[in-house]
Amino acid sequence: MNTYVTHLESALDGTTFPAGQVYTVHQGRPLWVRYDLPALRRAITPDTFAVRPPTLWRYRELLPLPFDTEPVTLGEGMTPLLPCPRLGQALGLRRLFIKDESQLPTGSFKSRGMTLAVSMAKHLGLRRLAIPTAGNAGGALAAYGARAGMEVFVFMPQDTPIINQIEAHLAGARVFLVNGLITDCGRIVREGTAKLDWFDVSTLKEPYRLEGKKTMGLELAEQTEYRLPDVILYPTGGGTGLIGMWKAFAELRALDWLRSERLPRLISCQSDGCAPIMRAFDKGERFAEMFPDAHTIASGLRVPAAVGDFMMLDAIRASNGCAIAGKEGRILEWVRRGMSLEGISICPETAVCLDCLESLIAAGKVDANEEVVVFNTGAVQKYPEIVALDLPRIDKEKPIDYERLGEPTA
Ligand SMILES: *Cc1c(COP(=O)(O)O)cnc(C)c1O
C-alpha cells in the first residue's frame, strides 16, 4: 500500500472524493483527509513511531504523502514540551507546560502545514503556489517553495511584520503588500488563480496543511505517553491548529491508543481586537460573522473571517472547551512576563493565551491542579516592531556609576 488514505470528505456535508488528486474546497468549505484506521491499527503501534527520527515525518502512516515519495522538508523537529514552574506559580498553576513551536523552521508552527502542503503539491505536479498571509504562513511557504524549486506568490497586508516580508523575499517568493487585511489578500489570490494558474495554499483551502498541523496533537500525545493534558490553550487565527489537533485526538481514539477516557478541553484564545470565534461561541452559533475593524499586534490572530469557523466551533464545543478573548493592551506585558520567567521566546499570539489563562483561573474555569498546555506558536524574534526599546546608554569615556547599574530597570 502506498498510503492509508481512503478518501477525502467535505467537512460541511460529507460528500466524498477519491484520494490522490488536487483538491481545493467543496462549496467554499474545507475537506477532511480520511484514513483506513482499522487497517492502520493492525499494522502499527505507538512504538512504530517512537523509534523513528524525531521529526513530524515519523507519523508517516497518518499522513497523506505516498510512502515512496520524498517529502519537501527542512527537518521539522519534534518541539519540546517544557515544564514552566515559575510562570505556573505566578498564575497559580501546579502543572503548566509550554509546547514550544518557536523552534521550528522559519520560527513558527506554520512549517508543519507547509512541509505537508508543498510535499503534496509537488507530488501532484503543481508548479505555482500563491498565498494570502498574516505573515508567518507566507514566510514558511516561501521557504518550502524554495526547497521544492517551485514558484511562490505571497500577498500580505502592508503592515505585516517586517521580518515576514524579508524572509519571504529572500527565499525568492514574489511578495506583494496590500493596503487591507488578510481577507482582502485572499480575494486577490482567488481572482488571480484563474488567470495565472496559481494553486491557492490559503488556510484550509487545500486539504493538506491541516494534516501537517495535526502532528501537534500526535506529538503532544506521544510526549504525554498517550494521556494528554486536561486543558490546551491555543492562539486562534484561521484555526488549523485547533482543528488539526482535534482530528489527531479523534484518530488516536479510533486507533485505541489513548490511555485516558477524557480528551483535553480546547480553549481558543483570540485578542479582543479580533475575536470572531469568541463572538460566535458566546452566541451559540456554528458559523462566525466577519469581525469589524479587526486590529491586533498579534498578526497571526488578525483573521476577521475563517472558512474553518464551524470546524473550530464544533471541536471547541465537543471538547467542553470555550472560546475567549485576551486583552490586546496586555500583550506586551505578557510577552515579557512569560519570557523573563521561563526564557522561552513567547510570540504575541501566545501572550494572548496567557492573559486568557489568567482570567480562566480567576473565573474558576481552570483549576490549580489541572495539567495545562499552552502552545507557543512562534518566536518573538519575528516581531521586532512590537517593542519600543529605550535602553540605558553607557558612555565609555566617562566614569561608570556601578551602583546604579545594579538597580532594576522598568
Ligand atoms: C498563524 C498563526 C497563528 C494562528 O494559527 P491558526 O492555526 O491559523 O489558528 C497563531 N500564532 C502564530 C504565531 C501564527 O503564525
The ligand as an SDF file (V2000), in Angstrom:
LIG
                    3D

 15 15  0  0  0  0  0  0  0  0999 V2000
   -0.9050   31.5510   12.0340 C   0  0  0  0  0  0  0  0  0  0  0  0
   -0.5510   31.7780   13.4390 C   0  0  0  0  0  0  0  0  0  0  0  0
   -1.4830   31.5590   14.4630 C   0  0  0  0  0  0  0  0  0  0  0  0
   -2.9050   31.1630   14.1920 C   0  0  0  0  0  0  0  0  0  0  0  0
   -2.9600   29.8010   13.8790 O   0  0  0  0  0  0  0  0  0  0  0  0
   -4.2160   29.0950   13.2210 P   0  0  0  0  0  0  0  0  0  0  0  0
   -3.9160   27.6580   13.3270 O   0  0  0  0  0  0  0  0  0  0  0  0
   -4.3060   29.6030   11.8290 O   0  0  0  0  0  0  0  0  0  0  0  0
   -5.4190   29.4640   14.0160 O   0  0  0  0  0  0  0  0  0  0  0  0
   -1.0490   31.6940   15.7800 C   0  0  0  0  0  0  0  0  0  0  0  0
    0.1960   32.0610   16.0670 N   0  0  0  0  0  0  0  0  0  0  0  0
    1.1410   32.3010   15.1210 C   0  0  0  0  0  0  0  0  0  0  0  0
    2.4990   32.7180   15.5220 C   0  0  0  0  0  0  0  0  0  0  0  0
    0.7870   32.1570   13.7710 C   0  0  0  0  0  0  0  0  0  0  0  0
    1.7220   32.3770   12.8420 O   0  0  0  0  0  0  0  0  0  0  0  0
  1  2  1  0
  2  3  1  0
  2 14  2  0
  3  4  1  0
  3 10  2  0
  4  5  1  0
  5  6  1  0
  6  7  2  0
  6  8  1  0
  6  9  1  0
 10 11  1  0
 11 12  2  0
 12 13  1  0
 12 14  1  0
 14 15  1  0
M  END
$$$$
